[in-house]
């Protein structure tokens, strides 16, 4: 029992050390190569492109209109569907 507890404590300590070392290494890489800035710019660019496509095609408005129309027509669809079901 004591050995299992000791092994678990050792494993936890090693994992904490590994996490700390990885955090330091990634921090160094980020400072050296500007990874987080590049990732932020890529996210911003992707969001901008999605907005441009949405502006050009009106996808968001079309989807909103389609869902609104469906909600308004749903009672009629239910009624007509019930009439087509076999008894």
C-alpha positions in Angstrom: 0.0 0.0 0.0 2.8 2.4 0.9 4.6 1.6 -2.3 1.5 2.4 -4.4 1.0 5.7 -2.7 4.7 6.6 -3.1 4.5 5.6 -6.8 1.4 7.8 -7.3 3.1 10.7 -5.6 6.2 10.3 -7.7 4.1 10.1 -10.9 2.2 13.3 -9.9 5.4 15.1 -9.2 6.9 14.0 -12.6 3.7 15.2 -14.4 3.8 18.6 -12.6 7.5 19.0 -13.6 6.7 18.0 -17.2 3.8 20.5 -17.3 6.0 23.2 -15.9 8.8 22.5 -18.4 6.4 22.4 -21.3 4.9 25.7 -20.3 8.3 27.3 -20.1 9.4 25.8 -23.5 6.2 27.0 -25.2 6.6 30.4 -23.6 10.1 30.6 -25.0 8.9 29.5 -28.5 6.1 32.1 -28.3 8.5 34.9 -27.5 11.0 33.7 -30.1 8.6 33.0 -33.0 5.5 35.0 -32.0 3.2 32.0 -32.2 0.3 33.5 -30.3 0.4 36.7 -32.4 0.4 34.7 -35.6 -2.4 32.5 -34.3 -4.4 35.6 -33.4 -3.9 37.1 -36.8 -4.9 33.9 -38.5 -8.1 33.8 -36.3 -8.9 37.4 -37.2 -8.3 36.8 -40.9 -10.6 33.7 -40.9 -13.3 35.6 -39.0 -13.0 38.5 -41.5 -13.3 36.2 -44.5 -16.4 34.5 -43.0 -17.9 37.9 -42.5 -17.1 38.9 -46.1 -18.7 35.7 -47.4 -21.7 36.3 -45.2 -22.1 39.9 -46.5 -21.8 38.8 -50.1 -24.2 35.9 -49.9 -26.4 36.9 -47.0 -26.1 33.4 -45.5 -26.9 34.5 -41.9 -30.0 36.4 -43.0 -31.2 33.6 -45.2 -30.8 31.1 -42.4 -32.7 33.4 -40.0 -35.5 33.8 -42.5 -35.7 30.1 -43.1 -35.9 29.3 -39.4 -38.5 32.0 -38.9 -40.6 30.7 -41.8 -40.4 27.2 -40.6 -41.5 28.1 -37.1 -44.5 30.1 -38.5 -45.5 27.2 -40.9 -44.9 24.4 -38.4 -48.5 24.2 -37.1 -49.8 23.9 -40.8 -47.2 21.3 -41.6 -48.2 19.3 -38.5 -51.9 19.4 -39.5 -51.2 18.4 -43.1 -48.9 15.6 -42.0 -51.6 14.2 -39.6 -54.0 14.1 -42.5 -51.6 12.0 -44.6 -51.0 9.4 -41.9 -52.9 6.1 -42.3 -55.6 5.5 -39.7 
